[in-house]
Every structure is written in structure tokens, then in C-alpha cells.
Amino acid sequence: MDLLQPRSTSDGPDADLRPVERLIRDVCTSRTPADATPISDKTVRADFLERLVTGRIEGLAGDIRTIHIIGATIEGELVLAGLDIGYPLTFESCVFLRAPRLDDANLLSLSLTKGTAIPGLLATGLRVRGSVSMVQVTSTDTIDLRYAQIDGVLHFRQSTLLGSTVAVLASQMTVRSNVSFSKSVVTGQIRMIGAQIGGAAIFRGADLRSPDDVCLQAERTEIDEGIWFDADANRRAATVEGRIVLDNAKVGGSVLLSGVALTDPHRGSPRKRLANRPTSLQAYGLRVTRDIRCDQGFRSDGAIGLCFARVEGTISFDTAKMTTGTEDPPTDPSLIDLSGASAGTVELDFAQPPATLDLTNVSVLVVVDNPITWPGAIVLDGFSYDRLSSPQPVSVHQRITWLTRGDTNYRPQPYEQLIAAYRRAGQEHEARIVGYRKQHARAKEVRGVSRLWSGILWATVGYGYRTWLASVWLIGLTLVGWSVFTPIRESAIAAVEKPPRFHSLVYSVDLLIPVVSLGQDTTWRFDSGARWVAWGLILSGWVLTTAVATAIARVLRQG
């Protein structure tokens, strides 16, 4: 008898079986698919499959080795909850009229492929010793895989998954290998809070559609090999409508968003820095052992928040475009917030920079940027780095404008950090220029006596970075004294019985240098108006001496 055709039965306990049901019964013991395509009545009752799986169907030729059904319509609710099934279940090009129930079932493998349509799947606590494949599937309601444990892979490739709010619910799910949504269209949220994935989460070529809402919610998820949204073999990257949430997730590889377009951002983040701001990517406290790459044509219409992220490799925004949606003028200026994050390298050579880049308390080894694409506002307070790099030369004066770009308040740390970076690179001249500009910026913030003293330091020694100015002042004041005292040297009054000969030039120098006596200022004096000049030179000498001492002390403090 041909196993591909159902046995004809006119009586017996299974005489009421439909043609496809008899075919399934006859071939399930031989690993042969039950193909309903040539049969006119393609319906299979769900309760028949339940009876078949639980051994309540008579006429089996042996033990069931597989249930592989092609082209059938499953009528009724298929309930396999809590069952232990030790052979593969495969549904190819089938239509389920109601969502299958697999809660707490223990399966060898599950495949829904090649055009199979389901109105959702209820599989909370499902245990699969092999893989779950949903390839080219259409689901019109939520696929519920909460607390599922899958020892193989979980495939949603080339599928269409719809949900009124949530398309895939997989919180606390455990998958030992990859989870793939490659080339799938997902309308609604993918919710994987607290999931554990032993391979990679793959979204290459996928369309995630949850406009103005969260599209991927993966807080506290642990993924061993990476999250990949970048281009597939056909050079098609994922497109994302909505907000991606990766707060406190741990990723063993890289987060790849190269070439991805993040559109229709969600305004509703609970994070203070992103509150009431359209947001495309939110990843507070994310841990990544390799890179986060938002580069190579990456585009975001909403804010990006990577606050307190820890990235061992590179955070890259190379050639990224930060746009503000379709509003003109934009109602929400674009933002990249990296505050509190750390990385090996951060690449900031944008194609279109954000309006604001927040680097508060960020710690990196290398910064790669380009003055042509610096954002309009950069917050650098607490930003620490070892080295600066750029595809083109950046002058020290450009770097100084970088320090205050969009922030007019005086903040000492950005200046000190830039000074340290220049000194590590052996650029002492540039470091001194930055130090001078730091003191100049500080002087604008102080008031009263402090401001007066800052002005004196600026004029006399350039805040300690132009000590040669003291020599200019010394020479200039000496010439003033010499020009005043020379014409009236005859009116000089000796202060001792046998004074040395009066020299107006030496006398002027002696007045100006309080710590050294040349024997002129103590032996000669004037009673005319010239004495006011003498007192002025004495005061000026003390001011110059104090300013120079302050400059020397600053140099010694800086090592």
C-alpha cells in the first residue's frame, strides 16, 4: 500500500476520520510528510492531532516518528499543553484557525514554515530540546514564549508577525543558540525582558514597525554573541520604527546598527534625560564586550541615550546622520547622550551631527572627531580621554573653541583634560596655550579683589604662562624711572653722610627689585614730586615680584 495515500476504511473506530487525518495517521510512523495538497478536503481537526499525540488513535502501524503536515487547515484549538512529545512537529504551508496552545509542553522540535498562518501562539514555559523554526510564517496575534527554554535556535526568518501591541512576547526566555528575525516584518513590540540568548540576536534585513512606541524591549537581556541590525548578504540593513530599549542588557559581542535607519521615535522614555523627547535608542547601563556601531550611513530621527554604558571596544558614529524628523523647524533638537559611559574609542566624525552631544563624565582612551562636523553644543565636563585623533589637522585654537562649544560657563576640568592630553602627546606649547586660556576664562568668572588680582596676573605674567611679560614691565618701568630721575638728579638728597654716587638707572632698578639692594634706594631720596614716582616703582616692584612668585609656584605644582 502506498503510504502517501490514506487507507480506505469503511468501518472501525476511526471510520469518521477525514481523508487528511487518515493520511497523517498512516505516514506518521515512517518520517514521511502528510501532503494534503492534492486532497480536496484539507481540514484536520485539532482534537484528532491531540488524540494522535496522546496515543488515542487506533490503527497506527508503529510508534510515531514525526508529524509533518503540508498544506492542511487545522480546525479548532490545538492544545498540547504540558505534553512530552519526543518527535519533531512540522507544519508546512498550513493554516491554523485558532492559536495553538503549547504551554509547558516538552518538545523535540517545532517547525512552522513555508507560508504557515497562525493567529498567534500560546507557549508560555515551552521546553524544546532542539530548535523552533518559524520561517515564512504569518502570525496575526501575539506569539507568547515567556519562560520558554529552547536548546537550539529560534528562527523567525522571512516572516510577517503582527500584534495589536506586542507581536512577540519572550520575556525570561532562554535560547542556547541564535534568535533570528532576519528579513521579517514585525508590526508591534518584540518584548524580551530578561531573556538569555546563547548566540546572537539577529535582525538583519528586518522591518520592525512600532511607530511612536517601543519596538524592541530587551532590558536586562543577556546575549552572548551580539545584536545585529546591520546589512545582510543582500546589503539590506534593518529598518526600525519606534524605540529600541536595551537598558542594563549584557552583550558578549557587538551591537551592530551600521546602515540602519531609526525612524518614528517614541516620546515616552521614563529616563529623566530623555523624558518628553522622541527617542530612537535607549541603552542605559548597557554592557558590551566589543563595539557599538552606529556608523556607515546609520540614521536616527530621535535621541540616542547610552548613559552609563560600558563598552570595551568602540562606540562609533562615523558618518552617522542625526536628524530631527519631518518637522520644520524641528521641535526637538537631536541629541546623543553618552553621559557616564566608558569605551576604548569613541568615533564622532558625523555625516550630520546632532544638535547636542553630551559627554559628561565619559571615560575613553581615544577620541576620533572632525571639527567640520562638531555638534552645535558639546558638554565636556568630566570627559576624560588619553588621546585625540582627527582625519585632518586640528589647531589648538580650534580645540579651545571645542571646549566651550555651546557651554559659556567656566568649567576647569575640560581645560585640564586637554592640557594633559597635549602633554602626553609631547605638545607642551599647545598645553601652555590651553592653560593660558583656562586662566583667562576663569578670570571672567571671579569678582572683586580676585578679579583685580587676575587682571594683574594677566597683564604682568600672562597667568604664569607668559612670564617674559614681567621682564617687559621691569624694563619699561626702569626706563620710566630713569627718564624721571635723570633730569633732577642734582636734587637728590643723601640719606647718609657718605653716600655712593647717584645713578638714576641703578636707582630705578633698586626701587623695582625689593629682594635685592644695590645701595641706591637706601642712600638717596627725593622730596619733590619725584618721590611719588619712587613710591610707585616700589609698589610696582612688589606687584611684579609677587606675580612672578605666583607663576613659579604654578609651574612647580604642574610638575
C-alpha angles and dihedrals in degrees: 000000000000108000091206091069125062118252114250112241123179097178141007133087093301098045090115093062116122119237095259091045091054090049091052090049092050099048103034091088094056105050088248119138118244101230112198093178097102094042117093096213103054098172122123120189115233091223089057090058090047091052091045093052093046093048097250095125117095125214099049113153092216142316118339111257100176142349106218115164125183127195099351132138113229109216120203130005114317105215116188095150115153095003125136108223116182100190134063121279112208128176114183122186090346130146121220114201092197132028113270116240115222100155111159091352119151110220137175092216140332127211128181106175151152103032100332111160124208132174089224132300129253108206109141110165093009114168117205121180091196131022138312113221122189101170120165090357128151116212120182098189141029120312103213114203099153113157090001118154117210120179095194132033131314111218127191094162121160091355135138111226120184132184133167088231108341121035097179122022109191107147115157089009119151121210119175094204137020129332109208132191093165114162091354126136111223119187109189133020128323102211116192103155111171094358121155118217120183094197131027133309102231124198100158112152092001127137112218110192121189102124116200090002140074111290101178120025111184108150115164091005117152115213118177102199109027148274111269123195095148128111122307126217089288090055092249116137125198122274117216128198111188136015127319113212119198101156113165092352120150118221120187095198131020137314102227118196097151111152093001122140115217107197139165094034121206120247104205111077113153089214113108096226092050099036114133090001123114104251130194103177126025116178110154113175093004114166117210125174094200129016144331105211119191093160146103096064097335112162132192128185092189140048123288119217119190096157115165092000116156113214120174093195130029135329102205130192093161109158090352120155119220108194133175102226124250100313116115111225094024114245094202117038112222119263139193110191115192096157113154093008127132132203143155093244134003118201115202104168096128129189087210114009125217120253089244132025114190113201097163110158092350116154122204139149100223132023118199114190143142125225089217090066102034110140119250091249125029122181108206105165108134093006109145128189140155102217141017123215134180136175088237133033115280117201123222089245090056089050090052091055087048089059093059100032106141093348117089096176118101111252116174099198098069090053093047091049093051091048090052092049092051091049092050087054091050093248099134095158092057090045091055091050091053090047090053092050090048092057091044091054091047091051090061091059100051126082140204120002092356091058091048091051091047089054091051091050091049093050098042108035105003090248088305095304095090103040090156086077088073089061090051090052092046093052093043095049091045090055090048091053092044091050091049099042100040097069092048100037090119089064093057112123120220113233093196135043097251108024124178118255112288115249114182093204094049090042090055092049091047091054092049098049108062097178096055127054120209093181096251106092092050096048103040135048141166128227095190126081087286089081088071088057089050092051090047091054091049091052092045090051092054091048092050092046093050092047092050091047089051090050092049091049091052092051091050091050091053090054 
